[in-house]
Amino acid sequence: MTRGKIADLFNLRRGETAPVLVAGLFFFCILTALMMLRPARDALGMARGLDSVRWLFIGTAVVTLLVNPVFGWLVARLRRLHFISATYAFFALSLIGFWALLVFAPGAIGARSGQVFYVWFSVFNLFVTMVFWALLADCFDSHQAKRLFALIAVGGTLGAIFGPWLAARLAEPLGTPALLLVAAAFLGLAIALAWMLVRLRGTGPRNGQAADPDAIRIGGSALAGIRAVFASRYLMGIAGYVVIMTIVATFLYFTRLQMVAAAETDLDARTGLLGNIDMWTQIAVLALQLTLTGHIVRRLGLAFALALLPIAMALGFIGLALYGSFAVLILLEATNKAIQRGLTRPARETLFTVVGREDKYKAKAFIDTFVYRVGDVVGAQTEGVLGRLGLALGGLVSVVVPLALVWAALGIWLGRAQQRQAEADAASGHADNTPAPP
């Protein structure tokens, strides 16, 4: 197949092939690093029971709230590529620190250190993906995002498949601690790819920008992103969408942990089972991304893309309550991740292409980390209360269905608001400098 035919197949325009490939490889490196370590994170979190995991969610939310002003300060003080590099370098050095602890002080490893790793990984997971999508929203405009973000996300899906596979191949010959160094190396490669992506996107004026974005600092205060979210209906709408999404996803997460805990009692067996579930669900994500996602976003619009996941989750929970089998759980999780990562995530990231540069990083960081973890906490505590009341899956369904209706309505409103703002930006010719819609 010729280069021109490949570009036509994936709806690529002149000059977009190389940036899309680099961005896809960038996301591949991030998801490889994350998915190499996630099964171990989940298994460690379960070591002291599911109630412990619920408290770890609260700890993670508190840490993300504390870290947000630090990230906001970096965004205000450093140039774009510098604060992106600093973020990834910090997490890579943290992985090296955990490796040193495992190798040189194994006697210090215990339940408490496992909980610290769980919280650290949960923060790491959110920040490295948030920074990636923020940079993409800054490098591509709204129309490009609708065509290209789903295609770029294929790189992440391949990384999510490759990560568990690589971990399984390296764990025995190199030892589990060495996996942390491999993950750190992938983060180092991600830094290089971030610089390459920015260079490929050009350094001159683009979409109304008066100068190279990396020649000036974004500025503002460390808390500007938090204030911006509460000052904008549009950003508050995104925050509401994320909260409901994570509440429902947390219900599914704890249902999964309960079924795995009932099926396997050994730590290594649980890790292997969780890893296999991750691998097969990522394959489902890849199938959707390569076949339907781009066409759905372009032809049916953001509103439909954002509303599809709530509907699918509501139907899935009803099916799980009726049958309650492990096979139904895997099908629900595969469907959830396929739609969420293959369709909803690219659509949700497109929402940020019509906000100002400061909000792309600061407000987005607050929404994608702290607000996200607030949804986790609410979902975890609600699931725990329902479980103690003996309501189990039936109780979850009675909560999920009404939430899904509100969630879908928010998605439709956000999709239409983004379209209106994108059209207004195109008419005025300064898409990258507009503030968040009111």
C-alpha positions as CSV (number, residue, x, y, z in Angstrom):
1,M,0.0,0.0,0.0
2,T,1.4,3.4,-1.0
3,R,2.0,6.2,1.4
4,G,-0.8,8.2,-0.2
5,K,-3.3,5.4,0.2
6,I,-2.3,4.9,3.9
7,A,-2.8,8.6,4.5
8,D,-6.2,8.4,2.8
9,L,-7.2,5.3,4.8
10,F,-6.5,7.1,8.1
11,N,-7.8,10.5,7.0
12,L,-4.4,12.2,7.2
13,R,-3.6,15.5,5.6
14,R,-0.3,16.9,4.3
15,G,2.3,17.2,7.0
16,E,0.3,15.2,9.6
17,T,1.8,11.7,9.1
18,A,5.0,12.3,11.0
19,P,3.5,14.1,14.0
20,V,0.8,11.4,14.3
21,L,3.4,8.7,14.3
22,V,5.6,10.4,16.9
23,A,2.5,11.1,19.1
24,G,1.4,7.5,18.8
25,L,4.9,6.3,19.8
26,F,4.9,8.8,22.6
27,F,1.7,7.4,24.0
28,F,3.0,3.9,23.4
29,C,5.9,4.5,25.7
30,I,3.7,6.0,28.5
31,L,1.2,3.1,28.4
32,T,3.9,0.5,28.2
33,A,5.5,1.9,31.4
34,L,2.1,2.1,33.2
35,M,0.8,-1.3,32.2
36,M,4.0,-3.1,33.1
37,L,3.4,-2.1,36.7
38,R,-0.4,-1.9,37.1
39,P,-1.2,-5.5,37.9
40,A,1.4,-5.5,40.7
41,R,-0.2,-2.2,42.0
42,D,-3.6,-3.8,42.1
43,A,-2.4,-7.0,43.8
44,L,-0.5,-5.0,46.4
45,G,-3.5,-2.9,47.1
46,M,-5.6,-6.0,47.7
47,A,-3.1,-7.5,50.1
48,R,-4.9,-6.0,53.1
49,G,-8.4,-6.3,51.9
50,L,-10.8,-4.2,49.8
51,D,-11.5,-1.8,52.7
52,S,-7.8,-0.9,52.6
53,V,-8.1,-0.1,48.9
54,R,-11.0,2.3,49.6
55,W,-8.9,4.2,52.1
56,L,-6.0,4.2,49.6
57,F,-8.4,6.0,47.2
58,I,-8.8,8.8,49.8
59,G,-5.1,9.0,50.3
60,T,-4.6,9.3,46.5
61,A,-7.2,12.1,46.2
62,V,-5.4,14.1,49.0
63,V,-2.0,13.6,47.4
64,T,-3.3,14.8,43.9
65,L,-4.8,17.9,45.6
66,L,-1.4,18.7,47.2
67,V,0.5,18.0,44.0
68,N,-1.7,20.2,41.8
69,P,-0.4,23.6,43.0
70,V,3.2,22.3,42.5
71,F,2.4,21.4,38.9
72,G,0.6,24.7,38.4
73,W,3.8,26.5,39.7
74,L,5.9,24.5,37.2
75,V,3.5,25.5,34.4
76,A,3.7,29.2,35.4
77,R,7.5,29.3,35.8
78,L,8.9,27.0,33.1
79,R,8.5,26.8,29.3
80,R,6.2,24.1,28.0
81,L,8.7,21.5,27.1
82,H,10.7,22.1,30.3
83,F,7.8,21.5,32.7
84,I,6.7,18.5,30.6
85,S,10.2,17.1,30.8
86,A,10.4,17.8,34.6
87,T,7.1,15.9,35.2
88,Y,8.3,12.8,33.4
89,A,11.8,13.0,34.9
90,F,10.4,13.2,38.4
91,F,8.4,10.0,37.9
92,A,11.3,8.2,36.2
93,L,13.5,9.1,39.2
94,S,10.9,7.9,41.6
95,L,10.8,4.5,39.8
96,I,14.6,4.4,40.2
97,G,14.2,5.2,43.9
98,F,11.7,2.3,44.4
99,W,14.0,0.0,42.5
100,A,16.9,1.0,44.8
101,L,14.7,0.3,47.9
102,L,13.7,-3.2,46.6
103,V,17.3,-4.1,45.7
104,F,19.3,-2.6,48.6
105,A,16.8,-2.6,51.4
106,P,14.4,-5.5,50.8
107,G,13.9,-5.8,54.6
108,A,12.1,-2.5,54.6
109,I,9.5,-3.7,52.2
110,G,6.1,-4.4,53.8
111,A,2.4,-3.7,53.8
112,R,3.0,0.0,54.4
113,S,5.5,0.4,51.6
114,G,3.1,-1.4,49.3
115,Q,0.4,1.1,50.2
116,V,2.8,4.0,49.5
117,F,3.5,2.5,46.0
118,Y,-0.2,2.1,45.4
119,V,-0.8,5.8,46.1
120,W,2.3,6.9,44.2
121,F,1.4,4.8,41.1
122,S,-2.2,6.1,41.1
123,V,-0.8,9.7,41.0
124,F,1.8,8.7,38.4
125,N,-0.9,7.1,36.2
126,L,-3.0,10.3,36.1
127,F,-0.3,12.9,35.7
128,V,1.7,11.2,32.9
129,T,-1.4,10.6,30.8
130,M,-2.8,14.1,31.6
131,V,0.4,15.8,30.4
132,F,0.4,13.8,27.2
133,W,-3.1,14.8,26.3
134,A,-2.6,18.4,27.3
135,L,0.3,18.6,25.0
136,L,-1.7,17.1,22.2
137,A,-4.6,19.6,22.8
138,D,-1.9,22.3,22.5
139,C,-0.4,21.0,19.3
140,F,-3.5,20.1,17.3
141,D,-6.6,22.2,16.7
142,S,-10.2,21.0,17.2
143,H,-10.7,19.7,13.6
144,Q,-7.5,17.8,13.7
145,A,-8.3,16.4,17.1
146,K,-11.6,14.9,15.9
147,R,-9.7,13.2,13.0
148,L,-6.5,12.2,14.7
149,F,-6.8,11.7,18.4
150,A,-8.4,8.3,18.1
151,L,-5.7,7.2,15.7
152,I,-3.0,8.5,18.0
153,A,-4.6,6.6,20.9
154,V,-3.9,3.4,19.0
155,G,-0.3,3.9,20.1
156,G,-1.4,3.9,23.7
157,T,-3.4,0.7,23.2
158,L,-0.5,-1.1,21.7
159,G,1.6,0.0,24.7
160,A,-1.1,-1.2,27.0
161,I,-0.9,-4.6,25.3
162,F,2.9,-4.6,25.1
163,G,3.5,-3.6,28.7
164,P,2.0,-6.7,30.4
165,W,3.5,-8.9,27.7
166,L,7.0,-7.4,28.3
167,A,6.6,-7.6,32.1
168,A,5.7,-11.3,31.8
169,R,8.8,-11.9,29.6
170,L,11.3,-9.9,31.8
171,A,10.0,-10.7,35.3
172,E,11.7,-14.1,35.6
173,P,15.1,-13.5,34.0
174,L,15.6,-9.9,35.3
175,G,13.5,-10.0,38.5
176,T,10.5,-7.8,39.4
177,P,12.6,-4.8,40.6
178,A,14.2,-4.5,37.2
179,L,10.8,-3.8,35.7
180,L,10.8,-0.4,37.5
181,L,14.0,0.5,35.6
182,V,12.5,-0.6,32.3
183,A,9.5,1.6,32.9
184,A,11.7,4.5,33.8
185,A,13.6,4.0,30.5
186,F,10.3,4.2,28.6
187,L,9.5,7.5,30.4
188,G,12.9,8.8,29.3
189,L,12.1,7.9,25.7
190,A,8.7,9.7,26.1
191,I,10.6,13.0,27.0
192,A,12.6,12.8,23.8
193,L,9.4,12.1,21.8
194,A,7.6,15.1,23.4
195,W,10.4,17.3,22.1
196,M,10.3,15.7,18.7
197,L,6.5,16.2,18.5
198,V,6.7,19.9,19.3
199,R,9.4,20.4,16.7
200,L,7.4,18.6,14.0
201,R,4.3,20.7,14.8
202,G,6.4,23.8,13.8
203,T,7.7,26.8,15.7
204,G,6.0,29.6,13.8
205,P,2.6,31.1,14.1
206,R,-0.3,28.5,14.0
207,N,-4.0,29.0,14.3
208,G,-3.7,32.6,15.3
209,Q,-0.8,32.3,17.7
210,A,1.6,35.2,17.5
211,A,4.7,33.3,18.5
212,D,6.3,30.0,19.2
213,P,4.5,28.6,22.3
214,D,7.8,27.3,23.7
215,A,9.5,30.7,23.4
216,I,7.3,32.1,26.2
217,R,6.1,30.9,29.6
218,I,2.4,30.4,30.2
219,G,2.6,32.4,33.5
220,G,-0.2,32.9,35.9
221,S,-0.6,31.6,39.4
222,A,-0.2,28.1,40.8
223,L,-3.9,27.9,41.6
224,A,-5.2,29.5,38.4
225,G,-6.4,26.1,37.1
226,I,-8.5,25.4,40.1
227,R,-10.2,28.9,40.0
228,A,-10.7,28.5,36.2
229,V,-12.7,25.3,36.7
230,F,-15.2,26.9,39.1
231,A,-15.5,30.0,36.9
232,S,-16.4,28.3,33.7
233,R,-19.6,26.3,33.1
234,Y,-17.8,24.5,30.3
235,L,-14.9,23.3,32.5
236,M,-17.4,22.5,35.3
237,G,-19.3,20.4,32.8
238,I,-16.1,18.5,31.9
239,A,-15.4,18.1,35.6
240,G,-18.9,16.7,36.2
241,Y,-18.6,14.3,33.3
242,V,-15.3,13.0,34.7
243,V,-16.7,12.6,38.3
244,I,-19.6,10.5,37.1
245,M,-17.4,8.5,34.8
246,T,-15.0,7.7,37.6
247,I,-17.8,6.9,40.1
248,V,-19.2,4.3,37.7
249,A,-15.8,3.0,36.7
250,T,-14.9,2.6,40.4
251,F,-18.1,0.5,40.9
252,L,-16.8,-1.8,38.1
253,Y,-13.3,-1.8,39.6
254,F,-14.4,-3.0,43.0
255,T,-16.8,-5.6,41.5
256,R,-13.8,-6.9,39.5
257,L,-11.6,-7.0,42.7
258,Q,-14.3,-8.9,44.6
259,M,-14.6,-11.5,41.9
260,V,-10.9,-11.9,41.5
261,A,-10.5,-12.2,45.3
262,A,-13.1,-14.9,45.3
263,A,-11.5,-16.7,42.4
264,E,-7.8,-16.5,43.6
265,T,-6.2,-16.2,47.0
266,D,-2.5,-16.3,46.1
267,L,-0.8,-12.9,45.4
268,D,1.0,-14.1,42.3
269,A,-2.1,-15.8,40.9
270,R,-4.1,-12.6,41.4
271,T,-1.5,-10.6,39.6
272,G,-1.5,-13.0,36.7
273,L,-5.3,-13.0,36.4
274,L,-5.5,-9.2,36.6
275,G,-2.8,-9.0,33.9
276,N,-4.7,-11.4,31.6
277,I,-7.9,-9.3,32.0
278,D,-5.9,-6.2,31.1
279,M,-4.4,-7.8,28.0
280,W,-7.6,-9.1,26.5
281,T,-9.5,-5.8,27.2
282,Q,-6.8,-3.9,25.5
283,I,-7.1,-6.1,22.4
284,A,-10.8,-5.1,22.3
285,V,-9.8,-1.5,22.6
286,L,-7.5,-1.8,19.6
287,A,-10.1,-3.5,17.5
288,L,-12.5,-0.6,18.0
289,Q,-9.9,2.1,17.4
290,L,-8.8,0.6,14.1
291,T,-12.3,0.1,12.8
292,L,-14.9,2.5,14.1
293,T,-13.7,5.3,16.3
294,G,-12.6,7.9,13.8
295,H,-15.7,7.4,11.7
296,I,-18.0,7.7,14.7
297,V,-16.4,11.0,15.9
298,R,-16.4,12.5,12.4
299,R,-19.8,11.4,11.2
300,L,-21.9,11.2,14.4
301,G,-20.1,14.0,16.4
302,L,-18.6,14.5,19.8
303,A,-22.0,14.5,21.5
304,F,-22.8,11.0,20.4
305,A,-19.2,9.8,21.2
306,L,-19.5,11.2,24.8
307,A,-23.0,9.8,25.4
308,L,-22.3,6.3,24.2
309,L,-20.2,5.2,27.2
310,P,-22.9,6.0,29.8
311,I,-25.5,4.1,27.9
312,A,-23.2,1.1,27.5
313,M,-22.2,1.1,31.2
314,A,-25.8,1.2,32.3
315,L,-26.8,-1.7,30.1
316,G,-23.7,-3.6,31.2
317,F,-24.4,-3.3,34.9
318,I,-28.0,-4.4,34.3
319,G,-26.6,-7.5,32.6
320,L,-24.0,-8.1,35.3
321,A,-26.8,-7.9,38.0
322,L,-28.9,-10.4,36.1
323,Y,-26.2,-13.0,35.4
324,G,-23.3,-12.2,37.8
325,S,-20.8,-14.4,36.1
326,F,-17.0,-13.8,35.5
327,A,-17.6,-14.0,31.8
328,V,-20.1,-11.2,31.9
329,L,-17.7,-9.1,34.0
330,I,-14.9,-9.5,31.5
331,L,-17.3,-8.6,28.6
332,L,-18.5,-5.5,30.5
333,E,-14.9,-4.4,31.3
334,A,-13.8,-5.1,27.8
335,T,-16.7,-3.0,26.4
336,N,-16.1,-0.3,28.9
337,K,-12.4,0.1,28.1
338,A,-13.0,-0.3,24.4
339,I,-15.5,2.5,24.3
340,Q,-13.7,4.6,27.0
341,R,-10.2,4.5,25.5
342,G,-11.1,4.0,21.9
343,L,-13.9,6.6,21.6
344,T,-14.7,8.5,24.8
345,R,-11.2,9.4,25.8
346,P,-10.2,10.9,22.4
347,A,-13.6,12.7,22.3
348,R,-13.1,14.1,25.9
349,E,-9.6,15.3,25.1
350,T,-11.0,17.1,22.1
351,L,-13.0,19.2,24.5
352,F,-9.8,20.9,25.7
353,T,-8.8,22.1,22.2
354,V,-11.1,25.1,22.5
355,V,-9.8,26.4,25.9
356,G,-6.9,28.8,26.5
357,R,-3.3,27.5,26.8
358,E,-3.2,28.0,30.6
359,D,-6.4,26.0,31.0
360,K,-5.1,23.2,28.8
361,Y,-2.5,22.5,31.4
362,K,-3.6,23.9,34.8
363,A,-7.4,23.4,34.7
364,K,-6.9,20.1,32.9
365,A,-4.5,18.9,35.6
366,F,-7.0,19.7,38.3
367,I,-9.8,17.9,36.5
368,D,-7.8,14.9,35.3
369,T,-6.2,14.3,38.7
370,F,-8.0,15.6,41.8
371,V,-11.5,15.7,40.3
372,Y,-10.9,12.3,38.8
373,R,-9.8,10.9,42.2
374,V,-12.8,12.5,44.0
375,G,-15.0,10.4,41.7
376,D,-12.9,7.4,42.8
377,V,-13.4,8.2,46.5
378,V,-17.2,8.7,46.1
379,G,-17.5,5.6,44.1
380,A,-15.5,3.5,46.5
381,Q,-17.3,4.7,49.6
382,T,-20.7,4.3,47.9
383,E,-19.9,0.8,46.8
384,G,-18.7,0.0,50.3
385,V,-21.9,1.3,51.9
386,L,-24.1,-0.7,49.5
387,G,-22.0,-3.8,50.2
388,R,-22.4,-3.4,54.0
389,L,-26.2,-3.0,53.5
390,G,-26.2,-6.3,51.6
391,L,-27.5,-4.7,48.3
392,A,-24.5,-5.8,46.2
393,L,-25.0,-5.6,42.4
394,G,-28.7,-4.8,42.6
395,G,-27.9,-1.8,44.7
396,L,-25.2,-0.7,42.3
397,V,-27.6,-0.9,39.3
398,S,-30.1,1.4,41.2
399,V,-27.3,4.0,41.4
400,V,-25.7,3.5,38.0
401,V,-28.7,3.9,35.9
402,P,-29.8,7.4,37.1
403,L,-26.1,8.5,37.1
404,A,-25.8,7.3,33.5
405,L,-28.7,9.4,32.4
406,V,-27.2,12.5,33.9
407,W,-23.8,11.5,32.5
408,A,-25.2,11.0,28.9
409,A,-27.0,14.4,29.1
410,L,-23.7,16.1,30.1
411,G,-21.9,14.5,27.3
412,I,-24.4,15.7,24.7
413,W,-24.3,19.3,26.1
414,L,-20.5,19.3,26.2
415,G,-20.2,18.0,22.6
416,R,-22.5,20.7,21.3
417,A,-20.8,23.4,23.4
418,Q,-17.4,22.4,22.0
419,Q,-18.8,22.5,18.4
420,R,-20.1,26.0,19.0
421,Q,-16.8,27.2,20.4
422,A,-14.8,25.6,17.7
423,E,-16.9,27.3,15.0
424,A,-16.5,30.7,16.9
425,D,-12.8,30.2,17.1
426,A,-12.5,29.3,13.4
427,A,-14.5,32.5,12.5
428,S,-12.3,34.7,14.7
429,G,-9.0,33.0,13.7
430,H,-7.4,32.6,17.2
431,A,-8.4,29.2,18.4
432,D,-5.4,28.7,20.6
433,N,-5.7,31.9,22.6
434,T,-9.4,31.8,23.5
435,P,-10.3,31.4,27.2
436,A,-12.5,28.6,28.4
437,P,-16.1,29.0,27.3
438,P,-18.2,30.5,30.0
